[in-house]
Amino acid sequence: MARHNGLDHGRLGLVVSTRCAKRAFDRNRFKRLVRESFRHRQRQLRGWDVVVIGRAGVAQYSNGQIVASLAGHWVKVQRCVKS
């Protein structure tokens, strides 16, 4: 989800429950990957609040799969930002 925030910088919100990943290690790994990915796209997302909600089973995916999925989602968000 993305909403305009009226600021000159983007902000990130994360929601990762135990339903997404039972172990704290897996939840933290997912959050680290999301934060790093957002940091690389932050310039294109200026003025927007973005909330990432983890889905059940996120612990099963490799880092590469998560990063690839995020890249696709950032493209969708950027399309919304431009329009």
Secondary structure, DSSP 4 states (H G I P E B T S, - for coil): -EEE-SSSS-EEEEE--TTT-SSHHHHHHHHHHHHHHHHHHTTTTTTEEEEEEPPTTGGGS-HHHHHHHHHHHHHHHHHHHH-
